[in-house]
Amino acid sequence: MLEQSQEMKVQVIGRALVALMHRQTQDEQQQNTTSRHNGIGFTPGDAYGGTITAKYFLKHGTLQEWQVEKWMKPTRTGLPRICKYDRQLNEIANEKVSSK
């Protein structure tokens, strides 16, 4: 049961990071940075790690344990790092639902 739960986390985090990376500009994706501070895609502090991890997920279909831990680690708010992107991830989910 624990392995299934961990695999679910891997898939959810990996897919979320890929969705966020796709919101970055092509230049930002190639350079693993954020150059536009527009509230879309990764924040400057997460741009490198988020883009690299998303690319890893796309290539391998999985994440390493330390990658999952990085995004699940609570920030000063007490919530996992990935949760700071909840607004964007909800927008992405709503766009997918409305396009069906």
Backbone as CSV, one residue per row, in Angstrom:
resi,resn,N_x,N_y,N_z,CA_x,CA_y,CA_z,C_x,C_y,C_z
1,MET,0.825,-1.199,0.000,0.000,0.000,0.000,0.866,1.258,0.000
2,LEU,1.952,1.258,0.766,2.835,2.410,0.826,3.458,2.696,-0.533
3,GLU,3.856,1.656,-1.260,4.453,1.850,-2.582,3.453,2.495,-3.534
4,GLN,2.208,2.092,-3.469,1.179,2.665,-4.332,0.980,4.152,-4.003
5,SER,0.997,4.490,-2.715,0.847,5.872,-2.295,2.028,6.720,-2.779
6,GLN,3.231,6.184,-2.685,4.422,6.895,-3.143,4.374,7.084,-4.658
7,GLU,3.946,6.084,-5.392,3.852,6.199,-6.849,2.808,7.247,-7.236
8,MET,1.728,7.330,-6.467,0.712,8.341,-6.734,1.310,9.740,-6.534
9,LYS,2.082,9.925,-5.463,2.743,11.209,-5.228,3.669,11.554,-6.384
10,VAL,4.438,10.575,-6.837,5.366,10.783,-7.953,4.606,11.284,-9.175
11,GLN,3.507,10.627,-9.504,2.739,10.985,-10.691,2.083,12.364,-10.548
12,VAL,1.518,12.640,-9.393,0.847,13.928,-9.178,1.862,15.064,-9.232
13,ILE,2.962,14.923,-8.535,3.980,15.981,-8.525,4.613,16.124,-9.898
14,GLY,4.955,15.024,-10.521,5.565,15.079,-11.849,4.666,15.763,-12.858
15,ARG,3.409,15.384,-12.887,2.467,15.986,-13.844,2.227,17.461,-13.535
16,ALA,2.180,17.814,-12.255,2.002,19.215,-11.870,3.196,20.054,-12.324
17,LEU,4.401,19.540,-12.123,5.597,20.283,-12.532,5.671,20.441,-14.040
18,VAL,5.285,19.416,-14.770,5.271,19.502,-16.234,4.263,20.568,-16.674
19,ALA,3.087,20.580,-16.061,2.068,21.572,-16.412,2.570,22.989,-16.131
20,LEU,3.238,23.170,-15.002,3.790,24.487,-14.675,4.907,24.869,-15.640
21,MET,5.759,23.912,-15.980,6.845,24.182,-16.916,6.287,24.615,-18.264
22,HIS,5.209,24.003,-18.698,4.611,24.366,-19.984,4.059,25.784,-19.979
23,ARG,3.862,26.370,-18.816,3.423,27.762,-18.724,4.597,28.737,-18.837
24,GLN,5.807,28.221,-18.680,7.000,29.055,-18.846,7.174,29.354,-20.342
25,THR,7.863,30.437,-20.665,8.170,30.715,-22.064,9.199,29.702,-22.560
26,GLN,9.354,29.601,-23.862,10.337,28.674,-24.432,11.740,28.996,-23.924
27,ASP,12.086,30.280,-23.872,13.405,30.678,-23.365,13.591,30.246,-21.914
28,GLU,12.564,30.451,-21.114,12.639,30.069,-19.701,12.807,28.560,-19.567
29,GLN,12.093,27.802,-20.382,12.207,26.343,-20.329,13.611,25.897,-20.722
30,GLN,14.159,26.502,-21.759,15.489,26.110,-22.230,16.578,26.499,-21.231
31,GLN,16.425,27.655,-20.583,17.440,28.154,-19.666,17.187,27.743,-18.217
32,ASN,16.067,27.066,-17.966,15.702,26.633,-16.611,15.639,27.811,-15.636
33,THR,15.048,28.912,-16.102,14.962,30.124,-15.286,13.572,30.734,-15.405
34,THR,13.380,31.823,-14.689,12.198,32.656,-14.844,12.691,34.055,-15.144
35,SER,12.277,34.604,-16.265,12.692,35.959,-16.616,11.536,36.950,-16.520
36,ARG,10.324,36.446,-16.591,9.139,37.302,-16.475,8.457,37.014,-15.140
37,HIS,8.277,38.031,-14.356,7.641,37.883,-13.046,6.157,38.225,-13.181
38,ASN,5.423,37.274,-13.781,4.028,37.516,-14.125,3.055,36.577,-13.416
39,GLY,3.543,35.808,-12.458,2.658,34.898,-11.736,2.264,33.662,-12.526
40,ILE,2.979,33.426,-13.631,2.693,32.258,-14.464,3.942,31.388,-14.512
41,GLY,3.753,30.094,-14.279,4.897,29.178,-14.247,5.559,29.204,-12.886
42,PHE,6.843,28.927,-12.860,7.581,28.843,-11.601,8.013,30.211,-11.085
43,THR,8.143,30.306,-9.778,8.748,31.489,-9.175,10.257,31.426,-9.443
44,PRO,10.955,32.563,-9.338,12.406,32.534,-9.583,13.146,31.511,-8.717
45,GLY,12.743,31.372,-7.460,13.417,30.430,-6.570,13.204,28.969,-6.916
46,ASP,12.144,28.668,-7.650,11.817,27.287,-8.015,12.060,26.972,-9.485
47,ALA,12.396,27.983,-10.274,12.475,27.798,-11.734,13.474,26.714,-12.130
48,TYR,14.676,26.775,-11.603,15.688,25.796,-11.993,15.270,24.387,-11.571
49,GLY,14.991,24.211,-10.291,14.630,22.888,-9.783,13.340,22.356,-10.384
50,GLY,12.363,23.229,-10.558,11.090,22.802,-11.131,11.225,22.367,-12.577
51,THR,11.968,23.148,-13.354,12.137,22.820,-14.770,12.949,21.550,-14.945
52,ILE,14.036,21.434,-14.206,14.883,20.228,-14.296,14.086,18.988,-13.884
53,THR,13.309,19.112,-12.808,12.532,17.968,-12.334,11.430,17.608,-13.333
54,ALA,10.787,18.603,-13.913,9.754,18.336,-14.931,10.363,17.634,-16.139
55,LYS,11.518,18.093,-16.585,12.197,17.457,-17.719,12.591,16.019,-17.384
56,TYR,13.039,15.790,-16.160,13.391,14.437,-15.716,12.150,13.541,-15.769
57,PHE,11.023,14.066,-15.277,9.783,13.298,-15.283,9.350,12.966,-16.706
58,LEU,9.445,13.926,-17.606,9.076,13.672,-19.004,9.958,12.596,-19.629
59,LYS,11.223,12.603,-19.299,12.168,11.636,-19.882,12.008,10.243,-19.285
60,HIS,11.805,10.164,-17.961,11.835,8.873,-17.263,10.464,8.370,-16.805
61,GLY,9.472,9.250,-16.784,8.142,8.840,-16.332,8.042,8.611,-14.844
62,THR,9.059,9.026,-14.115,9.080,8.871,-12.669,9.974,9.954,-12.084
63,LEU,10.016,10.022,-10.758,10.911,10.935,-10.057,11.686,10.149,-9.023
64,GLN,12.836,10.669,-8.660,13.592,10.053,-7.582,13.002,10.505,-6.249
65,GLU,13.251,9.729,-5.220,12.657,10.009,-3.914,13.003,11.411,-3.416
66,TRP,14.247,11.846,-3.601,14.654,13.170,-3.118,13.911,14.286,-3.859
67,GLN,13.547,14.030,-5.118,12.804,15.038,-5.881,11.394,15.197,-5.311
68,VAL,10.772,14.079,-4.993,9.439,14.115,-4.386,9.513,14.816,-3.034
69,GLU,10.514,14.460,-2.243,10.663,15.055,-0.912,10.833,16.567,-0.995
70,LYS,11.584,17.048,-1.989,11.780,18.496,-2.142,10.449,19.217,-2.309
71,TRP,9.561,18.681,-3.122,8.284,19.342,-3.405,7.241,19.087,-2.330
72,MET,7.443,18.035,-1.516,6.520,17.741,-0.420,6.965,18.369,0.901
73,LYS,8.201,18.862,0.949,8.722,19.459,2.177,7.944,20.730,2.509
74,PRO,7.477,20.836,3.757,6.720,22.033,4.138,7.584,23.301,4.076
75,THR,6.975,24.374,3.619,7.632,25.680,3.612,7.298,26.380,4.925
76,ARG,7.629,27.653,5.034,7.346,28.387,6.280,5.846,28.493,6.553
77,THR,5.030,28.283,5.527,3.572,28.312,5.717,3.065,27.007,6.330
78,GLY,3.909,25.984,6.322,3.505,24.685,6.835,2.961,23.758,5.762
79,LEU,2.795,24.288,4.549,2.284,23.482,3.436,3.428,23.036,2.538
80,PRO,3.260,21.915,1.843,4.304,21.476,0.910,4.592,22.541,-0.151
81,ARG,5.839,22.593,-0.614,6.285,23.575,-1.605,5.369,23.608,-2.835
82,ILE,4.933,22.442,-3.316,4.102,22.380,-4.520,2.779,23.136,-4.325
83,CYS,2.328,23.282,-3.079,1.048,23.938,-2.797,1.060,25.424,-3.122
84,LYS,2.230,26.050,-3.237,2.238,27.476,-3.575,1.750,27.721,-4.995
85,TYR,1.633,26.634,-5.770,1.163,26.736,-7.148,-0.298,26.306,-7.295
86,ASP,-1.023,26.252,-6.192,-2.398,25.756,-6.226,-3.289,26.552,-7.170
87,ARG,-3.166,27.876,-7.203,-4.005,28.690,-8.081,-3.769,28.314,-9.546
88,GLN,-2.517,28.229,-9.932,-2.205,27.888,-11.324,-2.644,26.467,-11.666
89,LEU,-2.422,25.541,-10.744,-2.802,24.155,-11.009,-4.316,24.011,-11.114
90,ASN,-5.051,24.780,-10.322,-6.516,24.784,-10.451,-6.942,25.373,-11.791
91,GLU,-6.274,26.442,-12.218,-6.572,27.025,-13.531,-6.344,26.003,-14.643
92,ILE,-5.226,25.297,-14.560,-4.891,24.289,-15.571,-5.948,23.185,-15.589
93,ALA,-6.340,22.728,-14.405,-7.367,21.672,-14.316,-8.687,22.165,-14.895
94,ASN,-9.072,23.392,-14.581,-10.326,23.946,-15.101,-10.277,24.114,-16.623
95,GLU,-9.116,24.498,-17.159,-8.964,24.614,-18.599,-9.144,23.264,-19.276
96,LYS,-8.615,22.219,-18.655,-8.753,20.871,-19.218,-10.209,20.417,-19.199
97,VAL,-10.902,20.697,-18.115,-12.305,20.298,-17.997,-13.157,21.038,-19.020
98,SER,-12.924,22.333,-19.168,-13.758,23.125,-20.076,-13.438,22.848,-21.547
99,SER,-12.271,22.260,-21.834,-11.930,21.957,-23.229,-12.481,20.608,-23.672
100,LYS,-13.077,19.864,-22.763,-13.646,18.549,-23.115,-15.037,18.682,-23.642
